[in-house]
Amino acid sequence: MSLIIPSRLKVGDTVAVVATARSVDGKSVKAGIKILEQWGLVVLTGKSLYQLDQLFAGTDQQRLEDLQLALDNRQVKAIFCARGGYGTTRILDSINWEGFKQHPKWVSGFSDITALLWQINSLGYACLHSTMPQLFNLDETSDQDVESLRAALFHLDIKLEAAAYPENSIGDCEGLLIGGNLSLLVHLSGTTSEMDTSGKILMIEEVDEYLYHLDRMMVQLKRCGKLQALAGLVVGHLTKMKEGDLKFGTGAEGVIRSHLQDEDIPIGFGFPFGHQSPNFTLPLGLTVRLEVNGQGSKLTLKNKSSN
């Protein structure tokens, strides 16, 4: 079964833009907010959205207060994290979720925001792995990312396809979709935010890592028991992956695939999400169907019902 699904957005709804991690580029975020307003949404912004403290968008307390106000505001129907970077885990354990539970709302973002999304899933609620306002006007290709987010929020219209990869494992399955940035998933292991991956479809993506770091993270997930009972695996962009001084001997896809040789599950590489465009929206905590065959892979939302 899916987790609790927030209501779809409609024109006139109130939403919030907050920064839980690194400081933002004000010009880019303001341009992103204009796009949200063009959707017909009323946009509230966090008081510390444009602040700077060390490398963060304000102090931990300022960022926490902005997020908490948005979570507690019953009028807010969705929260857009302005950007990722680093810093969300610093405030994660201080969040009070009672207001959110009384009035669930969509929370969206990716990269460092994986920590927040994983926590929301662990509480039993769906959320969105998606592009963020600072990236809305990054380049022409980001337009399709923004439209993907709009379609998900207003219509729960979600479908992703990928080309055939030699590392794919053919098959099909259904299950709750969970996951996000691989580094964050590893860092959350052993904390109150981690989730049971058994019977679920895990999605991962990564950016700017040495191949041996990638291997080490996969080893960690395997040792934590996160890979042994999956229903399926969905792999997005593996962006700017690099060799160390000594060659690892295989590419990033090969590194990941090597840790699932004993698992008879469908595995699809090359899905359009992660740290480059296209970065399409994915519904974390909803039931999806993964189909992998000789022509490629497809991920579709199984049930579009929502409040």
URFEN-V893628 format. One record per residue. PSI is psi in whole degrees, -180 to 180 (NA if undefined). BURIAL is b if it has 24 or more other ideal C-beta (glycine too) atoms within 12 Angstrom, else e. D_CENTER is the distance of its C-alpha to the mean C-alpha in Angstrom with 2 decimals. Layout:
psi: {PSI PSI}
burial: {BURIAL BURIAL}
d_center: {D_CENTER D_CENTER}
//
This chain:
psi: {151 161 179 130 120 163 148 151 157 160 135 -11 153 135 168 146 121 162 114 -4 -121 161 151 162 109 -44 -44 -42 -40 -38 -38 -39 -38 -37 -41 -39 -35 -25 -7 18 149 121 122 144 145 146 -30 13 -39 18 166 122 112 -120 6 163 67 173 167 -43 -40 -45 -40 -45 -41 -46 -42 -41 -41 -41 -36 -20 111 -20 -22 123 -13 147 124 118 127 -38 172 -128 -100 142 -16 -38 -22 -24 -2 -42 -8 -1 135 121 3 -44 -39 -42 -34 -32 77 147 158 138 132 153 -175 -172 -122 -24 -12 -37 -43 -42 -43 -41 -43 -44 -41 -23 -10 24 148 155 -179 127 112 171 168 157 -37 -22 -1 -35 28 -47 179 -34 -19 -14 -40 -29 -44 -43 -36 -41 -44 -44 -37 -43 -40 -27 -2 40 103 122 127 144 155 153 167 139 143 -24 -6 155 117 141 -178 155 168 149 171 135 124 164 -150 -142 130 -44 -44 -39 -40 -44 -25 -12 134 2 176 -8 -12 157 156 122 -4 127 7 162 117 132 137 152 162 160 140 53 148 150 -34 -28 -42 -45 -43 -38 -39 -39 -43 -45 -40 -42 -27 -2 19 -12 -12 -20 31 152 -33 169 133 123 126 -147 136 86 132 40 148 154 155 -164 -35 136 136 -30 -4 164 178 -41 -41 -37 -49 -46 -32 -23 5 20 -30 0 120 75 155 137 125 123 164 21 148 70 153 -151 35 160 144 139 81 156 139 143 92 127 1 157 126 165 127 124 125 122 -171 -17 -14 -158 154 138 121 148 129 -38 118 4 143 171 NA}
burial: {e b b b b b e b b e e e b b b b b b b b b b b b b e e b b e b b b e b b e e b e b e b b b b b b b b b e e e e b b b e b e b b b b b b b b b b b b e e b b b b b b b b b b b b b b b b b e e b e b e e b e e b b b b b b b b b b b b b b b b b b b b b e b b b b b b b b b b b b b b e e e b e e b b b b b b b b b b e b e b b b b b e e b e b b b e b b b b b b b b b b b b b b b b b b b e e e b b b e b e e b b b b b b b b e b e b e b b b e b b e b b b e e e b b e e b b b b b b b b b b e b e e e e e e e e e e b b b b b b b b b e e b e b b b b b b b b b b b b b b b b b b b b b b b b b b b b e e e e b b b b b b e e e b e}
d_center: {19.72 16.64 15.71 17.03 15.85 16.32 18.80 18.18 18.95 22.41 24.38 25.63 22.80 21.99 18.56 17.74 16.30 16.02 15.37 14.31 14.46 16.58 19.23 18.57 20.69 22.51 23.70 20.35 18.76 21.94 21.78 18.29 19.74 22.63 20.50 19.15 22.84 23.84 21.79 24.26 22.15 23.67 21.56 22.07 21.13 20.97 24.29 22.91 20.47 22.78 24.17 24.42 25.09 25.11 21.87 20.05 19.94 22.77 23.70 21.62 23.72 23.25 19.46 19.62 22.20 20.29 17.26 19.81 21.83 19.04 18.10 21.86 22.83 23.53 23.82 20.24 18.31 14.91 13.47 11.91 10.96 13.23 11.84 10.51 13.16 14.30 15.49 13.16 14.48 17.94 17.84 15.80 19.02 20.89 18.95 21.12 19.32 22.53 22.31 18.79 20.12 23.10 21.26 17.67 15.56 12.25 9.83 7.28 5.71 3.95 6.57 8.69 6.83 5.21 8.84 9.05 6.54 8.40 11.51 11.24 10.93 13.79 15.78 15.72 13.66 11.13 8.28 6.16 2.95 5.81 8.56 10.35 14.11 15.36 14.35 15.74 19.10 18.36 20.38 21.57 18.93 16.22 18.11 16.70 13.08 14.31 16.25 13.44 11.75 15.30 16.12 13.31 14.33 18.02 18.55 15.70 16.49 13.98 15.29 14.40 17.10 17.76 21.12 23.04 22.58 25.31 22.95 21.75 23.07 24.50 24.08 22.23 20.66 18.99 16.74 13.84 10.50 8.52 6.84 4.54 6.95 10.35 12.24 10.40 10.70 14.29 14.96 14.02 16.46 19.64 18.35 18.31 14.51 14.50 14.48 16.97 15.63 18.98 19.14 15.42 13.57 11.32 8.82 8.84 9.15 11.33 13.51 17.07 18.15 21.53 21.83 23.49 20.61 18.33 21.05 21.35 17.75 18.24 21.55 20.10 17.71 20.77 23.06 20.89 21.21 17.57 18.56 21.88 21.26 18.22 18.77 17.00 14.69 12.53 12.29 10.86 12.41 14.35 15.37 18.59 19.22 22.77 25.82 27.59 31.35 31.86 30.40 28.06 29.54 26.59 23.52 19.89 19.67 22.88 21.73 18.85 21.19 23.96 22.34 22.13 25.68 26.85 24.18 25.30 22.02 20.61 18.45 17.15 16.48 15.84 13.22 12.38 8.81 8.16 10.63 13.18 14.14 13.76 10.05 10.03 8.07 7.21 8.45 7.28 10.78 12.82 15.37 15.09 17.72 17.38 20.55 21.55 25.05 27.20 26.06 22.32 19.29 18.01 15.22 16.30 15.70 18.58 19.35 18.89 20.80 19.73 21.87}
//
